Amino acid sequence: MDTHSKVVRALQNLSRDKDLLNLDKLFACDAKRNDWLFKSWEQFTFDFTKQLVSKEILTGLLELAESRKLKNRISGLIAGKPVNTSEDRPALHTALRMPKSKSLVVNQTNVVADVHGSLERVKGIVDKIHSGQWRGYSGKPITDIVNIGVGGSDLGPFMVTNALKDFQADWKNHLDFHFVSSMDGTQIFKLLETLNPETCLFIISSKSFTTIDTFYNANTAMEWMLGACPDKSLVVKQHFIGVSASPDKMNEWGIAADNQLLFWDWVGGRFSLWSAIGLPIALSVGMDNFEALLSGAHEMDKQFATAPFEDNIPVLLGLIGVWNATFLNINAHTVLPYDGRLQFLPNYLTQLEMESNGKAVTMDGKKVEYKTCPILWGDIGPNAQHAFYQLLHQGTQKVSCDFIAPINRYHDTSNGAGTDEFLIKQHKLSLANCLAQSRVLAFGNKAVSDDENLPAHKFYNGNQPSTTILMDELNPYTLGSLIALYEHKVFVMASIWGINPFDQWGVELGKVIAGELLDAIQGDPPAKNLDISTQTLLDTIKNKA
């Protein structure tokens, strides 16, 4: 039996030890639990004490990382090795946030220089729009930015722009931001009713610049613009920007050369907000804040690349994630931010984790014989308390949780309405709820009482594992660090499972079949060899359309 198999066998044995998997006993037996499961890094505090891990389990997980040569995998990722094995290319999202003074040569190209060249292009566009120099076809300055994308080209910029609304500066007085991703036209139909074509700027974001969802929306936007100004060359020049890794496709669609922003095939969509895909973020918060976002991510990259594994936050988060999903069969994970600005973080992480690690085949083509990525969802904590916490506290499912909260809020601002003191109190109430929920999930009724005579419907089981992540405050720098943390968590888990987190072949077949069925719905040609269910649905649509 090889070393990896021995480590796995030992962890499987530990996963059956009920005394090791009871938070009451783990806390009771280890008075110094905080010493090795509380971690501080920069403006963050990480509490892993409420996870179902003992020192023996953590030691086993660190041995598991060593058996999978995780250190070499991390080095390969950072150095630009072809870690995306099915597509034979690197995954260099870490290079997108390297300082200009750094150099990283991959395939005889200094990718850092290319990245900063692209960022300079972004900055030029941002400056031109913020200053009012970028004008629409009638000579009026731009007032509305519409980002058209899907997946990573939408979720990342959308999440960050909403999270950092407090950092929108004076130019917010004349810029509003909108995001369109739905292929059914609902979003763009409703949005266009509210906009003035003279002052709209559309950003078409697509790595391939062929994504059908994006281009149906883009074509609808173009037709709407041409209804106001029939001069297509003028409309395209003044009202459309393209962001893509495919300049030929941008040219084909008609994007003016000066309005094209490039990134590279080694930037995965769900890892792309740090690139020119982040143009809406830079327009919203300004280049200084966008660069702070990149800087925060880069510092987390350094922590990931250099810290010993027992103090390496992404490694610990990833190893504990593997322990829960694979060894404890906890097949659900929820992310619970206690700050309304992070409302869309769970949606973003759903794609990041489930599209990356929702795999059942290893990198060498073998079928996976163990559980990989859990189902992930989440919501703002106070909202979730009135929605699905019932299942967390008294349901029959094991669910692991991440609680996320900034310690300080409203402490250095004034809204001029004399309500600052009350807003600070509200934030403290939110923090109290965050701590209370993690405590009750861990210890159940014992968190408040040892009364065992409660009626069954009032009993809280406890023993639900969770991690609490506190940041001093939410700002561009800390948000960048937080997002990079979860990116690296995904990579750690994939490395342990032996899967490739950087492809997404699972989304391709549905696109192919959708194209065939679209032809069938439109009547040319008729669909062939369909199952009876799909054929009946297709017939129903055609008969009633």
N, C-alpha and C positions, 0 to 999 in steps of 0.2 A: 504494500500500500504506500503510495507516494505521500509527501509531506502535506500537500493540500487536502488529500482525502482524509488523512489522520486528523487534521485540524477540524474539518467539517464534521467528522464523526464525533469528536470531542464536544463540539458545540451542540450537536444534536442531542447528545447525552445530557448536557447542561439544560437544554430547553425542556427536558422532561422533569427537572427537579422543581417541585412545587414550592419548596422553601426559598429557592433562588428567584422565583417568579411572583413574589408577594411583596408589594411595596411596604406594607406595615412591617414585615420581618426585615426587609432590607434596611429600612431606616433604624429599626430597633437594634440591629446587630452591628451597625457601623456608625459610631458617633462622629467619625471624621469623613462621612460621605461627601460633604461639601468640599472637602479639601481636594478631591480628585475629580469631581463631576461638576464643579462650578468653574467656569472659565471666563476670564476677562480679556478682551482684545480691543485696543483703541477705544472707540466710543460705545462698545457693546459689552453686555453681560449675557452669558449663556448658562442656563441652568439645565443640566442633564440628569439631575438627581431623581426626578420622577419617572425616569425610564427604567424598564425592568432589566437592569444590568447590575451585576456584582463585579467586584474586582477580577474574579476568576473569568467571568464572561467577557469583560473588556479585554483582558489579556488574550483570551482566545480570538476575539475579533481582530486585535492588532496582529496576531499570528496569521490570521486569515488574510489580512492585507499583505503581509510579507510573502505568504505562499502564492499570492496572485501577482507578485512583483509590482505592487502598486506604485512604489517610488519610481521605478523605471517608466511606468505608464504615464505618471504625472510629468516626468522630465520630457518624455516624447511628445506629449500634448503641447507643452510650453515651447519646445524647440521646433515645432512644425513638422514632426514626423507624420506619415500618412495613417493617423489613428482612425480615420473614416475608411475602414477596410473595404467595404463593398463598393465604394466609389473611388478608392485609391487616391485619397487626397487628405491633407491635414484639416484640422478644425481649429483655426487660429483666431477665435474670438478674443483670446487674451492679447493678441497683437493689436487689436483695435483700440486698446486703452494703454498701450505702452507710451511713455514720454517720447517726445521728439528726439531727445538726446540718445535714445537707445537704438540699437541696430539688431535686426534679426533677418539673416539671409536664408531664404528658402528657395530652392531651385534657381540659385544664382541671382535672386532678386531680393533687395532689401525691402521687405514688406512694410516695415515701420515708416520708411520714407514715402511709400505709396499711400499708406493710411493717412499720414499727415498732409499729403498733397490733396487727398479727397476732403479732409477736414477744412483745409483752406478754401476749397470751393464752397463747402457748406457755409463757412463764415462769410464769404463774399455775398452769398444769397441772403443770409440772415441780415447782414448790415444794410443791404439794398432795400429789403422789405421793411425793416424797422425804421429806416430813415424816411420812408415814403417815396423813395426814388423808383421803386418798382410800381408801375402803373398798369391799369387795365386798358382795354382797347379804346375807351373813351377819354383816357387821361386821368382818371380818378385813382387814388392810391388803394392798395389792397386792404380789405377789412376782414375777409374771411378766408381761412385756410381749410381746405377739405382734403384729408388724407384718404386715398382709395387704395386699399390693400386687403389682405386676408391672412390669417394665421400670424406668423411672426412679424409680418410687415404691417400688421394692425395692432395686435395685442400688446406688443412691447411699447411702442410710442403712445398708444392710448392709455395704458396703465401708468406710465411714468408722467405723462402730461397731466393726468388727473392727480397723481400723488404729489406733484410739485406745484400745484396751483398757487400756493402761498408765495412762490418765488417768481411768479410772473411780474415783470417790472412795468415801467411806465408805458411801454409799447402795447401792453394789454388794452389800453384805452382805445386802440383802433384795430385790434386783432381778436377774432373769435375762432375757435378751433372745432372742427367737426371730423368724425371718423365714419367711413362707410366701408362695410365688409360684406353685408348680406347679399347673396346672389339673387334673392327673389325680388329685389328692387324696392323693398319697403323703406329702407333707410334713405336711399337717395331720392325717392319719390317725395317723401315728406320733407326732406331737407331742402330740395330745390324750390319748393313752394315758399320758403322763407328767405331765400338769398337774392341778392342783386347781381346779375351776371357781369355788370361793369366792374365789380370790386372783388370777385372770387378768384382764388388761385387754387388749382387742383394739383396735388402731388400724387402721381401714380407710382406706387411702390410694389415692385415684383421682381424677384431675383431673376426669373426666366423671361419676364415680360411677355408671358403667354398664358398666365393663369386665367382660366375662363371666368371665374367669379369676378376677378378684378376688371377684366376687360369688357364684360357686359356693363358694369357700372361706369367705367371710363367712357365707353361709347355713348351711354345715355347722357353723361355729363357733356360730352362734345356736342351731341345733337341739341341739347338745351342751350349751350352757348351759341351755336350757329343760328338758332332761332332768334337770338338777340343781335348777333353780328355775323353776317354771312361770309365775311372775309376769313377763311379758315387759316391762312398763314398767319394773320395777325392774332387770331384767337389762340392758336397753338403757341406762338411766341410769348404772348403776354399772360396766358392763363393756365399753362400746363408745364409741370416739371416732372421728369422721369427719374426714378431711382432704381437701378438694376445692375446686374452683372452681365447684361447682354446688350451692348451698345447697338449691334446690328438690328435687334428687334425694336429698340427705341427709335432708331432711324426709320424703320419700316412703318411704325405707327405714326411717325411725323414729329416726334419731339425734337425741338430745335437743339443743335449741338451745344449751345451755351446753357441750355436748361437741363442737360443730362448730368446726373451724379452717379458715379460708379462705385460698386464694391466688387467682391471677388467670389469665385465659386467655392472658396474655402470658408465662406461665412454662411453658416446654416441659418435659415429663416428665424428660428426661435432663439438664436444667439446674435441677432443682427442689430439690435437697437443701438449699439455702440457705434455703428457705422453711419453712412449717409442715410440709412433708413431712419435714423434718429432726427432727421431734419425738423419734423414737427416739434420735437422736444426742444431743440435749439431755438426755434422760432418762438416757442412759448416762454422759455425761461432765460434765454440769452446764452451766448457762447461761453461766458465765464461759468455759469452754472452747469452747462452741458459738460464742460471740461472738468468741473468738480465731480460730476457723476462718473466720468471716466477715471478720474484719479482715485475715487473711493473703490472702484472695481479693481484697479491695478494694485492697490494695497492689499486687497483680499487675495489677488493672484499671487503676490509675494508670500503671504502667509501660507497659502496652499502649497507653494513650491518649496518652501524652506523650513517650515516649522516641524519639529519632531511629531510623529503621528499622535502621541498621547496628548499633545497640546494643539493639534492641527484641527481647527474648528470644522472646515468642510469634511475632512476625513472622519472625524467623530460623528458628525451628522449623518454622513453616508453609511458608515459601518452600523450605526444604531438602526438606520432605516432598513438595512439588509437583515439585521437580527430580527426586527419586528416582522418584516414581510415574509422572509424565507424560513426562519427557524421557529418563530412563534405563530406563523400563519395568520398574522393580522393583515387582512386584505383590504383595509380601508384606512385612509389618512386624510385628516382635515387640517386646513390652515386657517387660523383665526386671528386676524389683526384687530387690535383694540384701538383703532384710529380710522375714522371715516375716509381719510385721504388714501388709505391703502385698500379701498373697496374692491379694486380690480386686481389686486395682487394674487388672490387665489385663482382667478381665471387664467392669469398669465402662467402661474406655476402648474396649472392643470395641463396646459400644452407642453410646457418645458419638460415636465417629468413623464407624462404618459405617452407623448409622441416620441420621446427619446428612449424610454426604457420599457415601453409596452411591447416587448419582443419575446419570442419563444424559440429562437434559433441563435446559437452561439456564433461568434465571429468565424469559426472554422466549419460552419454549416451543420453542426449537430443540434438535434432537438434538445431543448432545455428540459431537464427533469425536475425542476424545482420552481417555486413561485418567484416571479420577478416583481415588476412594478405594481404596487397597490393602486386601487381606485382612489383618486385624489379629488377633493372638492373643498369648498370653504366659503366663508362669508365674514363680514364684519362681526366681531364677537358679540356685541350687544344685540344685533339683529338675530344672530344664530341662536342666542339664548332663548329666544321666543319662537324658534323654528325647529332645529334638529338636535338641540342639546338633550331633549327628552330621550332620544335614542342613545346618546353618548352616556347618559347617567343611568338609565334603567332598561336599555334595550338588551338584546341577546347577542349583539355583535361586538367584537373587540375592535376598537378604533384608536389609532395613535394620533396625537394632536401636536401641532406647533402653535403656541401662543406668541404673538408678536406685538410689542407696544413701545412707543417712545415714553421716556420718563418725563420729559418736559414738553409742555404745550401751552401756548398763549403767554409765555413768561416774558417775552421780549417784544411784544406787539401791543398796539392799541388800536381798537376799531373806532375810537372817537365817540362811542355810544355809552361809555361808562359801565359796560358789562364785563370788562376783562376779569374782574375778581370772580364773577359767577362762572365764566367760561373755564377758569382755572379749576374751580370746584367741580365742574362737570368732568374735566379731564381726570381729576383725582378719583371721581366716582367710577370712571371707566377703568382706571388702573386697579381699583379695589375689586371690581368685578372680574378682571383678568386673573388676578391672584386667587380669588375665591373659587373660580371655576376650575382652575388647575388643581387646587387643593382638594376640592370635593371629588373630582374625577380620580385623584390618586387614592384618597383615603375613605371615601364614601361617608357614611354616617359618623364614623369615628373622628372625622374632622371637627365635629361639634359635640358629640355625645357617644357614650358607650352603651346607650340604652338599646338593648336587644329585643325589647318588647314592643317595638313599633309595629303597626300593621304593615303587611307586606307591600302595600301600594306606596308606602312612604319610605321604603328601604332603598338606599343607594349602595350599589355593590362596591364602587371604587375600583382600584387596581387597573385603571385605564392609563396607559403610559403617555407622557407628554414631555415636550421640551418647551422652555420659555426663553424667548429672545427679547432682551431689553436693549434699546438704543438710547443714548443720552437725549437725542432729539432727531426728528426726521428732517433731513436736508438732502441736497443733491449728493453730497459725499457719502453719507450713511446709506442712502438708498442704493447707490452704486455698489457699495460693499455688500449689502443684503442680497441684491440680485446675483452678484458674482458668487456669493456663498452657495446659493441654490444651484447655480450652474455647475459648480464643482462637486456639490453633493451628488448630482445626477451622474457625473463622470465616475465618481468613486463607486457608486452602486453598480454601474454598468461594468466597471473593471472587475469587481468581485464576481458578478454574474457571468462574465465572459461574453457580453453582448456589445453590439455597436450602437452607441447612443446618438450617432450623428446622421443616420439615414432615416427614411420614413417610407419604406416601400409599401407599408400597410395602407397608405392612402391612395395608391396609384390605380389599383384595379377598379375601384369604384368610379374613378374619373373616366376610365376607358368605357365601362359599361354605361355610364351616364350619357356619354357621347352617342353611343349606339341607340339608347332609348330616346334621346332627344330627336334623333332622326325619325324614329318610329312614331313619336308623338306628333311630329310635324308631317308625317304621312309618307316620307320618302327616305329610304325604302322601308317596307314592313319588317318588323322584328322577326327573327327566326330562332327556333329552338329554345323558347322561353319556358320556364317552369309555369305551371298552371296558375299559381298565385300572381306572379308578375304579369302574365298575359291578361288575366281577368282585370287587374288594376289598370293596365294600359288600355284595355277596351273600354272600361268605365270612363276614364279620362277622355278618350277620343269621342265617345258617344255624348258626353255631357259638355264638352268644351265649346 
